[in-house]
Amino acid sequence: MSVVEVREDGPVSIISINRPDRRNAINQQVALDLQSAFAAFDASGQRVAVLTGAGEDAFSAGADFTDLPELWRCIPTVGITTDKPIIAAVTGWCIGGALVAVMACDLCVASESAKFSY
């Protein structure tokens, strides 16, 4: 099971943090895989990316303190560079570094269950 899943739906790349058992906490591998996924998106013919988290409980609980990441790697305009739009799709909790990533996206779409905390 990959910690970051990418699928294409027409011109849209859907990039999902896939650690629902850890509330999609961002560890070292997630940060590296997100940076890599967005580099591939930027080099592709895809027109827009949607960043989301697996499951309903959390978009992301932020940094995984058991395996601290270099969070800058997964922040749009810092570790992720592209001129293409990035949309955050948030359901459930969005905490800490994940909130920073969402704020750096071009647009955030939040479900009724979205909860933000820093």
C-alpha positions as CSV (number, residue, x, y, z in Angstrom):
1,M,0.0,0.0,0.0
2,S,1.4,3.3,-1.0
3,V,1.3,6.2,1.4
4,V,0.4,8.6,-1.4
5,E,-1.9,7.6,-4.2
6,V,-2.3,9.4,-7.5
7,R,-5.1,8.9,-10.0
8,E,-6.1,10.8,-13.0
9,D,-9.6,11.7,-13.9
10,G,-9.5,13.5,-17.3
11,P,-7.2,16.5,-16.9
12,V,-7.4,16.3,-13.1
13,S,-4.8,14.6,-10.9
14,I,-6.1,13.5,-7.5
15,I,-3.3,13.2,-5.0
16,S,-4.3,11.5,-1.8
17,I,-2.5,10.9,1.5
18,N,-3.2,7.3,2.2
19,R,-2.6,6.6,5.9
20,P,-6.2,6.6,7.3
21,D,-5.1,4.4,10.2
22,R,-2.8,7.3,11.3
23,R,-5.3,10.0,10.3
24,N,-3.2,10.7,7.3
25,A,-0.3,12.0,9.4
26,I,2.6,13.3,7.3
27,N,5.7,11.2,7.9
28,Q,9.0,11.3,6.0
29,Q,7.8,9.0,3.3
30,V,4.5,10.9,2.8
31,A,6.4,14.2,2.5
32,L,8.8,12.7,-0.1
33,D,6.1,11.0,-2.0
34,L,3.9,14.2,-2.1
35,Q,6.8,16.2,-3.4
36,S,7.5,13.6,-6.1
37,A,3.8,13.3,-7.0
38,F,3.6,17.0,-7.5
39,A,6.8,17.1,-9.6
40,A,5.3,14.5,-11.9
41,F,2.0,16.5,-12.0
42,D,3.9,19.6,-13.0
43,A,5.8,17.8,-15.8
44,S,2.6,16.2,-17.1
45,G,-0.2,17.5,-19.3
46,Q,-2.6,17.4,-16.4
47,R,-4.3,20.8,-15.8
48,V,-5.2,20.8,-12.1
49,A,-4.4,18.8,-9.0
50,V,-6.7,18.0,-6.0
51,L,-4.9,17.2,-2.7
52,T,-6.9,15.1,-0.3
53,G,-6.7,12.5,2.4
54,A,-8.1,9.0,2.6
55,G,-11.0,8.2,4.8
56,E,-13.6,10.5,6.5
57,D,-11.9,11.2,9.8
58,A,-9.1,13.5,8.7
59,F,-7.6,15.2,5.8
60,S,-4.4,15.0,7.8
61,A,-3.4,15.2,11.4
62,G,-0.3,17.1,10.5
63,A,3.2,15.9,11.2
64,D,3.7,12.3,12.4
65,F,5.8,12.8,15.6
66,T,7.0,9.2,15.5
67,D,8.7,9.8,12.1
68,L,9.1,13.6,11.7
69,P,9.1,14.8,8.1
70,E,10.7,17.7,6.5
71,L,7.3,19.4,6.1
72,W,8.5,22.0,3.7
73,R,8.7,19.3,1.0
74,C,4.9,19.1,0.8
75,I,4.0,22.8,1.0
76,P,2.9,24.3,-2.3
77,T,5.1,27.2,-3.4
78,V,7.9,25.9,-1.0
79,G,8.7,22.2,-1.7
80,I,6.1,21.9,-4.5
81,T,6.5,24.3,-7.4
82,T,4.0,24.5,-10.2
83,D,2.1,27.2,-12.1
84,K,-0.9,24.9,-12.3
85,P,-3.7,25.2,-9.8
86,I,-3.8,23.0,-6.7
87,I,-7.1,22.5,-4.9
88,A,-7.3,21.1,-1.3
89,A,-10.4,19.0,-0.7
90,V,-10.7,18.7,3.1
91,T,-12.9,16.3,5.1
92,G,-12.5,15.8,8.8
93,W,-9.6,17.2,10.8
94,C,-6.9,19.3,9.2
95,I,-4.2,20.1,11.8
96,G,-0.8,21.8,12.0
97,G,1.4,21.3,9.0
98,A,-1.5,20.0,6.9
99,L,-3.3,23.3,7.5
100,V,-0.2,25.1,6.3
101,A,-0.2,23.0,3.1
102,V,-3.9,23.7,2.6
103,M,-3.4,27.5,3.1
104,A,-0.7,27.4,0.4
105,C,-3.1,25.8,-2.1
106,D,-4.9,27.9,-4.7
107,L,-8.3,26.9,-3.4
108,C,-9.8,25.0,-0.5
109,V,-13.1,23.1,-0.7
110,A,-14.2,21.9,2.8
111,S,-16.9,19.5,3.6
112,E,-19.4,20.2,6.5
113,S,-17.3,17.9,8.7
114,A,-14.0,19.8,8.1
115,K,-12.3,21.0,11.3
116,F,-9.2,23.2,11.1
117,S,-6.7,23.6,14.0
118,Y,-3.1,24.8,14.3
